[in-house]
Amino acid sequence: MPDTRGHIELDRAIDSIVVGVRHRKDPGDLKQLMDSIEQIGMLQPITITPEGVLVCGWRRLEAVRRLGWRALKVWVRSGISDKLESLLAQQDENALHLPLTELEKASLYRELKAIRAEEAELRKQATQFGGTDNAGLSGHAPGAQPGEPGAARRQAAMALTGKASYSTHERVCALMDWAARKATPPEIRAMANDALRRIEEGEPVKPLYREVKEAFDKTQEPQPEVETDLQRMGREAHERALREEREKGRNNLKRNQGSTSHFRSVRSFNLTWTELDGWTEMYDVDALAAQLTHEDWDRFDRVVTATLAFRDQLMAARRQAASTAS
């Protein structure tokens, strides 16, 4: 959801809005936008600071100016830093070439990107119930469509530097995040702070970012679990108990195997397993887990263990019988 720190203001005089230097002097063909505004009005207000500095919506402002409007509805956005507002309000082209460090540019870029993303979300909300998106023609960066991932980043970079490339800003922002977040591993936080210091001293951003990112990615890789002595003893005891239970089941089967006259018939065997077919679907596992006594469980586990051992013997016998018959 957007950070809606502001309010709608009606009838703001167009001439009172401060428009700083635009890197792109030509707003392009405004006919479609002007036609849409004439037909259904301005769906999404332009965004300005409390002092009247234009933040978003230059093409919309130019369109209504050419339509002869004297005033329009605006979104007054508070919470904008003095440095960003000053940059947006610059009237002197040379002022845009004042030396800003990479960290200063990244901070301004991040702030403006958030505002652009908020404005795009407000445009989406204004048009999602069927209106024509005339606000969507508000002057996005080349190659970016409003609401498209990366559009806010390109727009923010364009406003700050006149270029749509934002990779360097994003890398510096990532380093700033690693350096500031408490959840960052201490060694990565130290590396990020050192990288930011070196960037301030003029070193290139990309190799420093890659070095920190590679180190950070390694800290995110799952580490092999080290088995403690207690865990190992428990595992070995469990495995030993399972082996004893299986052996006990086999011995019980062997003791029960006398002359064939003591065994039940094949028909009885088939009736038993026909009746048991699908039995696992007849019981609630959670209810059984909560209500079975230790004695109940031991009996069940013993029968299952003996059944599995019997299955293995029967399978071997069937294979032997098939081999003999062939």
C-alpha positions in Angstrom: 0.0 0.0 0.0 1.3 3.5 -0.7 2.4 5.9 2.0 -0.3 8.4 1.7 1.3 11.2 3.8 -0.7 14.0 2.3 -4.0 15.3 1.2 -6.0 16.3 -1.8 -6.1 20.1 -2.4 -8.7 21.5 -4.8 -8.2 24.5 -7.2 -4.5 24.9 -6.9 -3.5 27.7 -9.3 -1.3 26.3 -12.1 1.0 29.3 -12.1 1.7 28.8 -8.4 3.3 25.4 -9.1 7.1 25.4 -9.3 8.4 23.3 -12.1 12.2 22.7 -11.9 14.5 21.9 -14.8 13.2 19.0 -16.9 15.9 16.8 -18.4 13.4 16.1 -21.2 12.2 19.4 -22.5 9.6 18.1 -25.0 6.6 16.5 -23.3 5.8 14.7 -26.6 2.4 14.3 -28.2 -0.2 15.4 -25.6 -3.3 15.1 -27.9 -4.5 11.7 -26.5 -4.0 12.8 -23.0 -5.7 16.1 -23.5 -8.7 14.4 -25.2 -9.0 12.0 -22.3 -8.9 14.8 -19.7 -11.6 16.7 -21.7 -13.8 13.7 -21.8 -13.6 12.3 -18.3 -11.5 14.8 -16.4 -8.2 14.3 -14.5 -8.5 10.9 -12.8 -5.3 11.3 -10.8 -4.1 14.6 -9.4 -0.5 15.6 -9.9 1.8 15.5 -6.9 3.4 18.5 -5.3 5.2 19.4 -2.1 3.5 21.6 0.5 5.6 24.5 -0.9 4.2 23.9 -4.4 7.1 22.1 -6.0 6.1 19.6 -8.7 7.1 16.0 -7.9 5.1 13.9 -10.3 2.8 14.7 -13.2 4.6 17.0 -15.5 2.8 15.9 -18.7 -0.6 16.1 -17.0 0.3 19.7 -15.9 1.3 20.6 -19.4 -1.8 19.0 -20.9 -4.2 21.0 -18.7 -2.1 24.2 -19.2 -2.6 23.8 -23.0 -6.3 23.2 -22.4 -6.5 26.6 -20.8 -7.1 25.5 -17.2 -6.1 28.0 -14.6 -6.3 25.7 -11.6 -6.4 21.9 -11.0 -6.7 19.4 -8.3 -3.3 18.3 -6.7 -2.0 15.8 -4.3 0.1 17.6 -1.6 2.8 15.2 -0.5 4.4 15.9 2.9 7.5 14.3 4.3 9.8 15.2 1.4 13.4 16.0 2.5 14.7 19.6 2.0 17.5 18.3 -0.2 15.2 16.5 -2.6 12.7 19.4 -2.7 15.6 21.8 -3.4 16.8 19.6 -6.3 13.3 19.3 -7.8 12.8 23.1 -7.6 16.1 24.0 -9.3 15.6 26.5 -12.1 19.3 26.8 -13.1 20.5 24.0 -15.3 24.0 24.4 -13.9 22.7 23.7 -10.4 22.0 20.1 -11.4 25.7 19.6 -11.9 26.6 20.4 -8.2 28.7 17.6 -6.9 26.7 15.0 -5.1 28.4 12.0 -3.6 27.2 8.5 -4.6 25.7 8.1 -1.2 23.8 11.4 -1.4 22.5 10.5 -4.9 21.4 7.0 -3.6 19.5 8.5 -0.7 17.7 11.0 -2.9 17.0 8.3 -5.5 15.5 6.0 -2.9 13.3 8.8 -1.6 12.0 9.8 -5.0 11.6 6.1 -6.1 9.3 5.6 -3.1 7.2 8.7 -4.0 7.0 7.6 -7.7 5.9 4.1 -6.7 3.3 5.6 -4.3 2.0 7.9 -7.1 1.8 4.9 -9.5 -0.3 3.0 -6.9 -2.6 6.0 -6.5 -3.1 6.1 -10.3 -3.9 2.4 -10.3 -6.5 2.9 -7.6 -8.0 5.9 -9.4 -8.5 3.9 -12.6 -9.1 0.3 -11.5 -12.9 0.6 -11.6 -13.2 1.1 -15.3 -11.9 4.6 -16.1 -9.5 5.4 -18.9 -6.0 5.7 -17.5 -5.2 9.3 -18.6 -3.1 9.6 -15.5 -1.0 6.8 -16.8 0.2 9.1 -19.6 2.0 11.3 -17.1 5.5 11.2 -18.5 7.1 7.9 -17.6 10.8 7.2 -18.4 11.6 5.9 -21.9 10.8 2.2 -22.1 8.8 2.1 -18.9 5.1 1.8 -18.6 3.3 3.1 -15.5 3.0 0.4 -12.9 5.6 -1.8 -14.6 8.3 -3.2 -12.4 11.3 -0.8 -12.7 9.3 2.2 -13.9 9.6 4.0 -10.5 13.3 3.3 -10.5 13.8 4.6 -14.0 11.8 7.7 -13.3 13.7 8.5 -10.1 17.0 8.0 -11.8 15.9 10.2 -14.8 14.8 13.0 -12.4 18.1 13.0 -10.6 20.7 12.5 -13.3 18.9 12.8 -16.7 19.6 9.1 -17.3 17.3 6.1 -16.9 20.0 3.8 -15.6 19.5 3.1 -11.9 21.9 0.1 -11.3 24.5 2.1 -9.5 21.9 3.7 -7.2 20.4 0.3 -6.4 23.8 -1.1 -5.5 24.6 1.7 -3.2 21.2 1.4 -1.6 21.8 -2.3 -1.0 25.2 -1.5 0.7 23.4 1.0 2.9 20.8 -1.5 3.9 23.4 -4.2 4.8 25.3 -1.6 6.8 22.3 -0.4 8.7 20.2 -3.5 9.4 20.7 -5.2 12.8 19.8 -8.6 11.2 22.9 -8.3 8.9 25.7 -10.6 10.0 28.4 -8.5 11.8 31.1 -9.4 9.3 28.9 -8.3 6.4 27.9 -5.1 8.2 31.6 -4.3 8.6 32.3 -5.0 4.9 29.4 -2.8 3.8 30.5 0.1 5.9 34.0 -0.2 4.6 32.6 -0.3 1.0 30.6 2.8 1.6 33.6 4.6 3.0 35.7 3.7 -0.1 32.9 4.7 -2.4 32.8 8.1 -0.7 36.5 8.4 -1.4 35.9 7.8 -5.1 36.3 4.1 -5.7 33.9 2.5 -8.3 30.7 1.0 -6.9 30.2 -2.2 -8.9 33.3 -4.2 -7.7 32.8 -3.2 -4.1 29.1 -4.2 -4.3 29.9 -7.5 -5.8 32.4 -8.3 -3.1 30.0 -7.6 -0.3 27.1 -9.4 -2.1 29.1 -12.6 -2.6 30.1 -12.6 1.0 26.5 -12.0 2.1 25.1 -14.8 -0.2 27.5 -17.3 1.4 26.0 -16.5 4.8 22.6 -17.3 3.4 23.6 -20.8 2.2 22.2 -23.6 4.4 24.9 -25.0 6.6 25.2 -28.8 7.1 23.8 -29.8 10.4 26.4 -31.1 12.9 25.1 -34.0 14.9 25.8 -33.7 18.6 26.9 -36.7 20.7 23.5 -36.7 22.4 21.7 -36.8 19.0 24.0 -39.5 17.7 23.4 -41.7 20.8 19.6 -41.2 20.4 19.7 -42.1 16.7 21.8 -45.2 17.4 19.5 -46.3 20.2 16.4 -45.8 17.9 18.0 -47.8 15.1 19.0 -50.6 17.5 15.4 -50.8 18.8 14.1 -51.1 15.3 16.5 -53.9 14.5 15.5 -55.7 17.6 11.8 -55.4 16.9 12.3 -56.7 13.3 14.3 -59.6 14.6 11.6 -60.3 17.2 9.0 -60.4 14.6 10.9 -62.8 12.4 11.6 -65.1 15.4 7.9 -65.2 16.3 7.0 -66.2 12.7 9.6 -69.0 12.8 8.3 -70.3 16.2 4.8 -70.4 14.8 5.8 -72.3 11.7 5.1 -76.0 12.5 3.4 -78.5 10.3 1.2 -77.1 7.7 -1.9 -78.6 9.4 -1.5 -75.8 12.1 -1.8 -73.0 9.5 -5.0 -71.4 8.4 -6.1 -71.9 4.8 -5.4 -69.7 1.8 -9.1 -68.8 1.7 -8.8 -67.6 5.3 -5.7 -65.5 4.4 -7.6 -63.9 1.5 -10.7 -63.2 3.6 -8.5 -61.5 6.3 -6.8 -59.1 3.8 -10.0 -58.5 1.9 -11.5 -57.3 5.2 -8.4 -55.2 6.0 -8.3 -53.6 2.6 -8.6 -49.8 3.0 -8.5 -50.0 6.8 -6.2 -47.0 7.1 -8.9 -44.7 5.8 -11.2 -45.7 8.6 -9.3 -44.1 11.4 -8.4 -40.5 12.5 -4.7 -40.4 13.0 -4.8 -37.4 15.4 -7.5 -39.2 17.5 -5.4 -42.4 17.7 -2.3 -40.5 18.6 -4.1 -38.8 21.4 -5.9 -41.8 22.8 -3.8 -44.9 22.3 -2.0 -46.2 25.4 1.6 -47.4 25.3 0.3 -51.0 25.5 -2.0 -50.3 22.5 0.9 -48.8 20.5 3.3 -51.6 21.4 0.8 -54.3 20.2 0.1 -52.4 16.9 3.8 -51.8 16.3 4.6 -55.5 17.0 1.9 -56.7 14.6 3.0 -54.4 11.8 6.7 -55.4 12.3 5.7 -59.1 12.1 3.5 -58.4 9.1 6.4 -56.7 7.2 8.7 -59.6 8.0 6.0 -62.0 6.8 5.6 -60.0 3.6 9.3 -60.3 2.9 9.3 -64.0 3.4 6.2 -64.5 1.3 7.6 -62.4 -1.5 10.8 -64.5 -1.5 8.7 -67.7 -1.5 6.6 -66.5 -4.5 9.8 -65.7 -6.5 11.2 -69.2 -5.6 7.9 -70.8 -6.7 7.9 -68.9 -9.9 11.5 -69.8 -10.6 10.8 -73.5 -10.0 7.7 -73.5 -12.2 9.6 -72.0 -15.1 
